[in-house]
Amino acid sequence: MKALIFDNGLKFVENYKEPVLKEGEALIKTTFAGVCNTDEEITKGYMGYKGVLGHEFTGVVEKVYDEAHKTWVGKRVVGEINAGCKTCEWCAKGLERHCPNRGTLGIWQKEGCFSEYFTLPLSNLLEIPDNVSDEEAVFIEPLAAAYEIIEQVHIKPADKVALLGDGKLGLSIALVLGALNIDITHIGKHQNKLDISANAGNKTLLLDNAKGLEQSFDIVIEATGSKGGFETSLSLVKPRGILVLKSTIAAKEGLNLAPVVINEITVVGSRCGQFAPVMRLLERGAVNVRPLITKIMPFGEGIEAFELNRQKDTLKVILKF
């Protein structure tokens, strides 16, 4: 089968081995897949992963391992990307994303969705409603990561909330929080991207105009992916406020954490989220992701899609199978 893999370089191959179904799994035929910055980081050595990339997808169930689950066949689906062991305490709590023995689609110990076919446990799958298109549903994973903030942090009506970062992740968070009527100030460097957030009903502010707002916000959400963004976010939080970290910052040195202690700031790490609540938002038309689509490209142009994803003004590149 055709697949986009990483193995000492990014490669498009036409004779990759087809996946073998295991008990409890479905074989999924990919229809659309989104290129994520995590995919790009893997090509730079992140997680030491080799194999089929990709974890944002829509697809159709082609086959199931057990005939008892054959009603899944033919359904359009998305799927949560972490496949746990099903036996540890984290899996028992419904937190497979923290299972120490998990496989993560296209990231760690689980072949991804940048291929004609791939597998996931049936328990990971969610059917796509008829009124939600594949182009919209392919955003479900980053939107669910945005919704995770609501699961972790209680945002009170009077809280002043700032969101830093206007890339794919920051805009996904802005769209979800806007749909939930949370009053946020979205701060970024690019007016054209902030306009997408403003059109969703959010207040926006260019970073250069944010001076003088130190210690002004009860909750600050960092989605910049940079050391400087972390430091700016930290400066905006009120004493005893909350800083939510949505991007991974791998700085080896130079992060000054003294303000966390001095101002008694609560720092919350936030990663993957549940799909069902976000799918309901899409189903109701409460979130419009179409402005985030930069280009839809044929799967055969996957390497070119990565090149486009690296460009500064690119938001989401989607592969069509």
C-alpha positions in Angstrom: 0.0 0.0 0.0 1.0 3.6 -0.4 2.4 5.3 2.7 4.3 8.4 3.9 6.9 7.2 6.3 9.9 8.5 8.3 13.0 6.4 8.3 16.2 8.3 8.0 14.2 10.9 6.1 10.7 11.5 4.9 9.7 9.1 2.1 6.6 8.3 0.0 6.5 4.6 -0.7 4.1 2.5 -2.8 4.8 -1.0 -1.4 4.5 -0.6 2.3 3.3 -3.6 4.3 -0.4 -3.6 5.0 -1.4 -3.6 8.7 -2.6 -6.8 10.4 -5.8 -6.6 12.4 -5.6 -7.5 16.1 -8.4 -8.4 18.5 -10.6 -5.5 19.2 -9.3 -3.4 16.3 -10.8 -2.0 13.1 -9.1 -1.7 9.7 -9.6 1.9 8.5 -9.4 3.2 5.0 -8.0 6.8 5.2 -10.0 9.5 3.5 -8.4 12.8 4.8 -5.4 13.4 7.1 -4.0 16.6 8.6 -0.3 17.5 8.7 0.6 18.5 12.3 3.7 20.2 13.7 4.2 17.1 15.7 4.7 15.2 12.5 7.4 17.8 11.5 9.1 17.4 14.9 9.3 13.6 14.4 11.3 14.2 11.2 13.8 16.1 13.4 14.1 13.2 15.8 11.3 13.7 18.3 10.3 10.5 20.1 12.8 8.5 18.0 9.9 7.2 16.0 10.3 5.5 12.6 7.4 4.3 10.5 4.1 5.7 9.1 3.5 9.2 10.3 0.1 11.0 10.9 -2.5 11.1 13.7 -5.2 13.5 12.5 -7.6 11.7 10.2 -11.0 10.8 8.9 -11.6 7.4 7.5 -14.1 4.6 6.8 -14.1 1.3 8.6 -13.2 -1.4 6.1 -13.0 -4.4 8.3 -13.2 -5.5 12.0 -11.5 -8.3 13.8 -14.6 -9.7 15.4 -17.8 -10.2 13.4 -19.7 -9.2 16.5 -18.7 -5.6 15.7 -19.5 -5.7 12.0 -22.0 -2.8 12.4 -18.9 -0.6 12.4 -18.1 -1.5 8.8 -18.8 1.3 6.4 -19.0 4.0 9.0 -17.1 7.3 8.7 -15.0 7.7 11.8 -12.3 9.7 13.6 -10.3 8.1 16.4 -8.5 9.1 19.6 -4.8 8.5 19.0 -3.6 6.8 22.2 -4.1 3.0 22.4 -3.6 1.9 26.0 -2.9 -1.6 27.4 -6.4 -1.8 28.9 -5.1 -3.3 32.1 -3.3 -0.6 34.1 -4.8 1.9 36.6 -4.7 4.7 34.0 -6.7 2.7 31.5 -9.1 1.8 34.2 -9.7 5.5 34.9 -10.3 6.2 31.2 -7.0 7.9 30.8 -5.3 5.8 28.2 -3.4 8.9 27.1 -1.3 8.4 30.2 -0.9 4.6 30.0 2.8 3.8 30.4 2.5 1.0 27.8 0.4 2.9 25.2 1.0 3.2 21.5 0.3 6.6 20.0 -0.9 6.8 16.4 2.0 7.9 14.2 4.1 9.1 17.1 5.1 6.1 19.3 4.8 2.3 18.8 1.8 2.6 16.5 1.8 3.0 12.7 0.1 6.2 11.7 -2.7 7.3 9.3 -0.5 8.7 6.4 -1.2 5.4 4.6 -4.1 3.9 2.6 -5.0 1.7 5.6 -4.2 1.6 9.3 -5.7 0.1 12.5 -7.1 1.4 15.8 -9.0 -0.2 18.6 -12.8 0.1 18.2 -13.0 1.7 21.6 -11.0 4.6 20.2 -13.4 5.3 17.4 -16.2 7.9 17.1 -18.7 8.0 14.3 -18.8 11.3 12.3 -22.3 12.8 12.2 -23.9 13.1 8.7 -23.8 16.9 8.8 -20.1 17.1 9.6 -17.8 16.9 6.6 -14.5 15.1 6.5 -12.7 18.4 6.0 -14.2 19.6 9.3 -13.9 16.3 11.2 -10.1 16.0 10.4 -9.7 18.9 13.0 -11.1 16.8 15.8 -7.8 15.9 17.5 -6.4 19.5 17.8 -9.9 20.8 18.8 -10.1 18.1 21.5 -6.7 19.1 22.8 -8.1 22.6 23.1 -11.2 21.4 24.9 -9.0 19.6 27.4 -8.4 22.9 29.1 -12.0 23.0 30.2 -11.7 19.6 31.7 -8.7 20.6 33.7 -9.3 24.2 34.7 -12.5 25.7 36.1 -12.9 29.1 34.3 -15.2 31.3 36.3 -17.5 33.8 34.5 -15.5 36.8 36.0 -12.1 35.4 35.2 -9.9 37.4 32.8 -8.3 34.9 30.4 -5.5 35.5 27.9 -4.4 33.2 25.1 -1.0 33.5 23.6 -0.1 32.1 20.2 -1.9 32.4 16.8 -0.7 29.3 15.1 -2.8 26.2 14.5 -2.9 25.3 18.1 -3.7 28.8 19.4 -6.5 29.3 16.8 -8.0 25.9 17.6 -8.1 26.9 21.3 -9.6 30.3 20.4 -12.4 28.7 18.3 -13.3 26.2 21.0 -13.3 28.7 23.9 -15.2 31.2 21.8 -17.8 28.6 21.1 -18.1 28.1 24.8 -18.7 31.8 25.4 -15.5 32.2 27.4 -14.3 35.8 27.4 -10.7 35.7 26.2 -8.1 38.1 24.9 -6.2 36.4 22.1 -2.6 37.7 21.8 -0.5 37.0 18.8 2.0 38.3 16.2 0.0 38.1 13.0 -3.1 40.2 12.4 -4.4 38.0 9.6 -4.5 35.0 11.9 -5.9 37.0 14.8 -8.7 38.1 12.4 -9.9 34.4 12.3 -10.2 34.5 16.1 -11.9 37.9 16.0 -14.4 36.5 13.5 -15.2 33.8 16.1 -16.1 36.5 18.6 -12.9 36.9 20.6 -11.1 40.0 21.6 -7.6 40.1 19.9 -4.4 42.0 20.5 -1.1 42.2 18.7 1.8 41.2 21.0 3.5 44.5 20.5 0.5 46.2 22.0 0.3 44.0 25.0 2.9 45.9 27.0 1.6 47.2 30.3 -0.6 44.1 30.9 1.7 42.4 33.3 -0.1 40.5 36.0 -3.5 41.4 34.5 -5.0 37.9 33.9 -6.4 35.3 36.2 -5.7 32.5 33.6 -3.1 32.6 30.8 -3.0 29.8 28.1 0.4 29.5 26.4 0.2 28.1 22.9 3.3 29.7 21.3 5.7 26.8 21.3 8.6 29.1 22.2 10.7 30.0 25.3 9.9 33.7 24.8 6.2 32.9 24.6 6.4 31.0 27.9 8.1 33.9 29.6 5.6 36.4 28.3 2.7 34.2 29.4 4.2 33.9 32.9 4.5 37.7 33.1 0.8 38.2 32.3 -0.5 36.0 35.1 -1.8 37.6 38.3 -0.3 36.3 41.6 -2.0 33.1 42.5 -3.3 32.8 38.9 -3.1 29.8 36.6 -0.8 29.3 33.7 -1.9 26.5 31.2 0.9 25.1 29.0 -0.4 23.7 25.7 2.8 23.6 23.8 5.9 21.6 24.6 9.0 23.8 25.2 12.2 21.8 25.2 14.6 24.6 26.3 17.6 23.1 27.9 18.5 26.2 29.9 17.5 29.7 30.5 13.9 29.3 31.7 13.4 31.5 34.8 10.9 29.8 37.0 11.3 32.1 40.0 8.0 34.0 39.3 6.1 30.7 39.6 7.3 30.5 43.2 7.2 34.2 44.1 3.7 34.8 42.7 2.4 31.3 43.7 1.3 30.5 40.2 -0.4 27.2 39.4 1.1 25.7 36.3 -1.1 23.2 34.4 0.3 20.9 31.6 -2.4 20.1 29.1 -2.2 17.7 26.2 -4.8 15.4 24.5 -8.6 15.6 25.1 -11.8 13.7 24.5 -13.4 13.8 21.1 -17.1 13.5 21.8 -17.6 17.0 23.3 -15.9 18.7 20.4 -17.8 16.6 17.8 -21.0 18.0 19.4 -19.7 21.5 18.8 -19.0 20.7 15.1 -22.4 19.0 14.8 -24.1 22.1 16.1 -22.0 24.4 13.8 -20.6 26.2 16.8 -17.0 25.9 15.5 -16.0 27.0 12.0 -12.6 25.4 11.2 -12.7 26.1 7.4 -10.7 29.4 7.8 -7.8 27.3 9.2 -7.5 25.3 6.0 -4.5 26.5 3.9 -4.7 23.8 1.2 -6.0 20.4 0.5 -3.5 18.3 -1.4 -3.5 14.8 -2.9 -1.9 12.2 -0.7 0.7 11.5 -3.4 2.0 15.0 -2.8 2.6 14.3 0.9 6.3 15.4 0.9 5.3 18.7 -0.8 2.6 19.1 1.9 5.3 19.0 4.6 7.2 21.6 2.7 4.1 23.9 2.6 3.5 23.2 6.3 7.0 24.7 7.1 6.1 28.0 5.6 5.4 30.8 8.0 1.9 31.7 6.9 0.6 28.1 6.6 -2.1 27.0 9.0 -3.5 23.5 8.2 -2.5 21.4 5.2 -4.8 18.4 4.6 -4.1 15.3 2.5 -6.9 13.9 0.5 -6.7 10.1 -0.2 
